[in-house]
Amino acid sequence: MDNDLKVKIYADGAVLDDMLSAYRAGFVSGFTTNPSLMKKAGVQDYVAFAKEVVEKIPDLPLSFEVFAD
């Protein structure tokens, strides 16, 4: 990959295996997700999911949209 590019790529999703594959491949600058994507991916405990992602991807920016009941 050309490291001279000024473009940063952020992956948007909530399937942890997909996120980890992109992380290991090294082509993304960070990750974003939101409640709709987490629901679609079957995430039932948003806090536990966020903690697991932070633990497994400790060195890239992460964005978790939140909502209120």
Secondary structure, 3 states (H helix, E strand, C coil): CCCCCCCCCEEECCCHHHHHHHHHHCCCCEEEECHHHHHHCCCCCHHHHHHHHHHHCCCCCEEECCCCC
